[in-house]
Amino acid sequence: MKMHLTGAAAALLLFAGVGAVAAQDVIIQPEQETVIRQYVKKQPLASVKVPGVELNIGTALPDTVELHEVPDVKYRYVVIDNRTVLVDPSTRKIIKVYD
């Protein structure tokens, strides 16, 4: 019985970890992608430098970085090192980096 319980606990932890990773994945619908790309192109921002921050999905941006609204989309954007970065404003985490 003890061995069975340990296996079940390990399986539960494994599935919990998979759920946490899946929760970080953000799916941007094609319509939203079009709106974002068009808006960002029409509303260019000056590029800013953020020392010590790598432009990777999941990286949280410091509060000192000003995020800019995209109408009709819940995400915000900023241009860092000449790359447009889409950010979840509730977590300030990068969800997409445009080249």
ABEGO torsion letter per residue (X at the ends): XAAAAAAAAAAAAAAAAAAAAAAABBBBBAAAAAAAAAAAAABBBBBBBBBGBBBBBGBBBBAABBBBBBBGBABBBBBBGGBBBBBBAAAGBBABBBX
